[in-house]
Amino acid sequence: MVGARMYERLYMLVFMLILLAPVGLGVDVTCFKTVNLTYVPGAVKNGAVCLDGSPPAYHIDRGVGDGARHWLVFLEGGGWCDTTEDCLNRTKYLSGLGSSKYMKAQNFTGVVADHPELNPYFYNWNRVFVKYCDGASFTGNSIDPVNKLHYKGEKIFSAIVKDLLGKGMSNATKALISGCSAGGLSAILNCDKFRSLLPAHTTVKCASDAGYFLHVRDVFGEYNFAKFYDRVVKLHGSIKNLPKACTSKMKPESLCFYPQYVVPHVKTPLFVISSAYDSYQIQYILAPSINNLSQSWERCKNDTTTGLQDQIKFLEGFRSEFLGSLPYIGNGSFGGMFINSWVTHCQSQLQLSWNWDPVFRLKDKTMAEALGSWTNSRSSLQIIDDNDLPRNMPKNSIMNNQEI
């Protein structure tokens, strides 16, 4: 249904947008730091490896000043693989989604940028960008000896966190784990685990950007994406690494790959960043290109301004279901949300939506200000776009002409 090649195309599109976002928008591209790879020592020996057996890796930019004992760990996105063929294909991709052999240096933009005007709350923290190469949001723990595939996402996650602890994170006073898309899902699924691996004296919080994928019927009235998730979970052996408080109640257990069923059991404070009209969910969950999807839906999901009245009503219904799936803001550890209506995906890595173009502000806060203020406080924060219709991304955003 949903192949690895499709995810590769989407991932590369998002990646190019991240690289191109600063160009022509009043931001001096030279201010974005390029950070080299760090491989995890001893990972191969301990079986914490990418799909092809290569060692996992991350990029780290050290904190300074009053941020030297604060840590931000950001998990890369990139979809999932649900078949042996798809996972094998990932080991050959130049993006490195299945092998560290193809990983390259990373531009630190948005939430991991090192300039105070670009990233006011986290610019001087220890910022870690974790590469994604397991294909199941860091949950798998299985092996396919015939095809030489290693589904070791859970071990990769533990190995990287433990390596960071040895590099100073054990002395952290604050630590935030976040991520985008499949990485945002992982930040939710591994939120309490991250907390358990850090010292008790560390204030730990979690944030998910575009990782709150919804279990919802598509335009055909089916749960086609849930079937895809079920195949991912079974192939990678993820069940045993999903929150037991969820898997003990849900049938099938693979439904615990969905945040709406996991979040009520998460004990660590969590912040959700998302669009109520997430472009990925519209494209692949709500209106997947299967079963002869109508041309009008193909046009609508690529440009909602072309949508027919019943199609826009369907999308509005998704927004209502999405907001309704989020737990009450004051319930337990659920800490907050920043939900806008832009038809986009993965916003915290894009500089213009993170903390630059004023058109993306909600309730007079940028996304950076919302997450930053929540991270540094003990109170909840709920910011939801009052606009209940999908907003198409602006072609010519209003920018400050000052170069940074």
N, C-alpha and C positions, 0 to 999 in steps of 0.2 A: 504493500500500500504506500508506505512512505519510505523511500530509499535513502541510502547514505549519500548518493550523488545530489539529491535534492537538498539535503542539509548542507552539503559542501557548498553548493551554489549560494544558498542563503547566508551561510556563515561568511563566505568570501565577500558577498555584497555588503554585509554589515561591517566587515573588517575594512573594506575600502571606504565606506562612509566615515568610519572613525578616522582614517588617515586623511581624508579629504575635507572633513568638517571645518578645520581652521582656515582653509585656503579661501581668500576673498572675503572673509568675514571679520576683518579688522583685528585678527589675532596673528601675532608673529609666530609662524610655525616653528621657528628656531627655538622657541621657549619650551617646547616639549622635549623632555629628556628621553633619550634612547637607552634602555637598560638591557644588558646582556643576560644570557641564560646562566643559571646555577643548577647543576645536576645534583641530585640527592645521593650522597655517598652511601654505599652499602645497600642501596635499594634492590639491585638485581639479585644480590646474594640472599636477601630476605623475601624475594618474590613479589616485591612491590614494583611492578613494571607496567609499561604501556602495552597496548594490544599486541604489538610485535615483539615484546620482550625487552625493549630498550628502556633505559632508566627514566623516571619522571623528572621534571624540571620546573623551575619557577624563575621569576625575575624579582629582584629585591633592590629597593632604594632605601638606604638607611635614614632614619629619623634624626633630627637635630633639635637642639634647644629644648623647650618644654615638651616637644613631641618625641624625644628620644626613648621614652618608656611607654609609648603608645604604639599599637600595632593594628594595621588594617590588612587583612588577608582577603584578596579578591579572586574568586574562582571563575576561570574563563568559561564561556558558553560554546555551543557548537552542535546541538542536537544529540541524537542517540542512534545506535545501530541495533537492528532487531533481527538480523539474519547473519549467518556465517559469511555470506558473500559481501554484505554491507560492511561488516567489521573488517574483513580482509581488504576491502577497498580503502578503508580509512588508513590502513598502514602504508598506503602508497601516496596519500595526499601530501602535497607540498605545504599545506597549512599545519601539519603536525598533529592532526586530530587523532592519530592512532600510533604515532611514532615520534620520539624526540629527535630522530635523525634529521627531520625536516624543520625543526623549530629554529626560529631566528630571534634576533633582538627585538624588543617590544617598545613602541612609543608609549610613554606614560601620559595619558590624557584624562580629562574628566576627574573621576573620583580618585585616581592615582597620580594626578598631576602634582608637580612640586612647586607651583607658584601660588602665593596667597590670593591673588586676584582670580585665578582660575579655580582654585580649590581651597577656600578660606579655612575650613576646619581640619582638613587632613593633610595639607601640603607638607608639613614637617614631621608627620608620623613616619614610622617604619612602614613602607608600603610594599606589599608582596602581590605580584600577579602570578597566580598558579596556572600553569598550562594544563589543558584538558586533553587527555589521550586514552581514556578508558571506554568511552561510549555509553556510560550508564550513570552519569551524574555522581561518580565516586561512590557507587554502592555495590558493585559486583565483587564476587570472590569465587571464581571458578576458573577452569582451564580446559581448553580443547587441544589435546596433544596431537590429534590427527592433523588439524589445520594449523597447529602451532600458534594458537590465539590465547592470549592471557587476559581474562576478565578480572582484573585485580584493582578495581577502583577504590574499594574500601581500604586495602593495604596502602595504596598510593596516598590517600588522604591522611592516614595515620602517620606514614613515614615522613611526609612533608611537614606536618604539624610538629612532630617530634624533632625534626631537623631544625626547625625555626626556634623551638624551645631552647635548643643548644646554642643558638646564635643570639640569645638575649631575650626571647619572648617569655622565658620563664620569670623574668623580672618585670614584666609588663604590669602597669597599673590599670591600663585600659586595653581591650582588644575587641575588634569588630571583624566579623567574618561576613563577607558579602559575595555577590556574584551576579552574572547576567545570564538570562535564558536557562540553559541546562545547568549553568553554574549557579544561577539564582535558585533553581530547584534544589540543587545540592546544598546550598546554604541553609535551606529550610530542613531538609532531611538530615543534615549533619550538625544542626544547630546545637542540640544538647550534647552531642558527642564532643564538639569543639570545646564547649564549656567544661566537660569532664576531663579533658586532656590538659587544661590550663590550671595553674595554681589557684587555690581558693581566694587568695588576696586580690586576684585580677577581676576587675569589672568587665564582664563579657556580654556582648550584645550581638545580634545577628540582623542582617538586612538582605532582602531579596529584590533584585531588579528584573522584572519581566520573567520571573520564575514561577508565578502563581498560575499554573495552567489549570484550566477548569474542566471538570468532568461534566460535559454537557452534550445534549443531542445536536447533531449537525443538521444541515438543511434537508437531509433525507430522513430525518427522524431517527437516526441511528447513532450508536456510540462507537463509530469506526476508530477514532483515535485511541479509545480505551483498549481496543484489540491490539493496536500497535504497542502501547505501553505494556500490555500483558506479555507480548513476545519479548520485549526488551528485558523485562524483569526475569523471565524464565531462562532466557539465553545466558544472562550474566550471573545467575544465581543470587539475585539481589534480595530475595525475600527475607533471609536471615539478618540482613543489615538494615532493613526498614524498621521504624519504631514499633516495638512489640505491643505497645499500648494500642496501636492502630491495627496491626495484623491479627491480633487476637480477637478482633471484633468484625473486621471487614471480610466479606466474601464476594469475589475472589480477593485474595490478599494483595494482588497487584494494584488494587485501587488505592493502596497506601503509597503509591508513587504520586498521587495527587495531593497537593498541599491542603486542600479544603478538609481532607480527612486526617491529616497529620497535625496541622497547626493547633487544633484544640488540645493536643497532648504535649505540645512544646512548652517547656518550663522556662527557657531562657528568653529574655525580652527580644521581640522580633518586630522589624519595621518592613512594610511591604511598599515597594515602588512599582508602579505599573500604569499602563494605559488601560482604561475600561474598554478600549477598542484596540487591544493589542493586535498589531498587524500579523504576527505569526499565528495567533489563534484564529483570526479571521481566515487566513490563507489555508491552514492545514487542519484545524479542528472544526470550525464552523462550516466552511465551504470547500472541502477537499476536492481536488480535481480527479474525481473518480465517478463511476456510474453515470457518465454523460452529463456532467454538471452543465447547466445551461450557459450559453454565451453571455447572457445578461448578468449572471452571477460572477462569471469570470471577469467581466468588466467592472462590476461593483466592488469586488474584493481587491482589485488593483487601484481603483479610484472610486471612493464612496460617493463622490458627487454625481456619478452616473447611475447610482442605485435607484431602483424603482421603489415606490412607496412601501410595498410589503417587505422589500428587502431591508430598507432602513428600519422598519418596525421590528424585523427579526434581529437586527444588530442592537437596537435599543433594548430588546428583551435580553440579549446576552449581557449588556451592561448591567441591567437590573439583577440578573442571576449572579454576575461576578461580584457586585457590591454586597449582595445578600449572602454570599458564601464566606465573606470575611467575618470573623468573630467580633462580637461587640467589643469596642475599644477598651472598655474598662474590665474586660473579662480576663482574669489570670495574668499571664505574662505578655499577652499580645500588646505590644507597645505603641504601634502607630502605623500610619499610612500616608502616602502621597500618591493620589490617583488622579491622573488627568485624562483628557479625552482625545489626545493626538493619536492618529493612526500610525503607530510606530512601534518599535521593539528595541529593548536595551538602550535606555536613555542615559544612564549614569556614566557611560564611557564617551558619549558624544558631548563635546565641550559646549556647544551652543545650547543644548537642553539642560545640561548639568548646572552651569553657572555662568551664562553669558548673555544669550538673547532674552530681553525682558518679556517677550511674548510668551515665554514658557513659565512665567511666574504664576503661582496660585496663592490666593490669600496674602499677597504681597511677600511671598517667599519663593526663592529659587529652590530647586530640588536639593542643591548642596546645603543651603541654609536649613531646610527642613530636617534632613538626615543628620546634619552636624549638630544642630541644637538639641535634637532628640538624643543623640549619642551622649552628649555632655550633660544631660539632665536626668532627673528621676521621674519625670512626668510623661504621660502619653501625649500623642500628637496626631490629630486626624485632619488631613487636608484633602478634600475631594472637589474636583472641578464641578462648578455649578452648571456648566454647559452639558446637557444630556444628549447632544448629538455628536457624531464623529467629526473631529477636526482634521482636515488633511494638512500634512506638514507644509509650512510656508516655503515658497520657492525663493523668496527674497526676504530673509529675516532682517529686522531692524537691529543693527549692531552699533556699538560704540566705535567710533572711528579711531580711537586711541589704540595704538599698537602696544602690546605688553612685552 
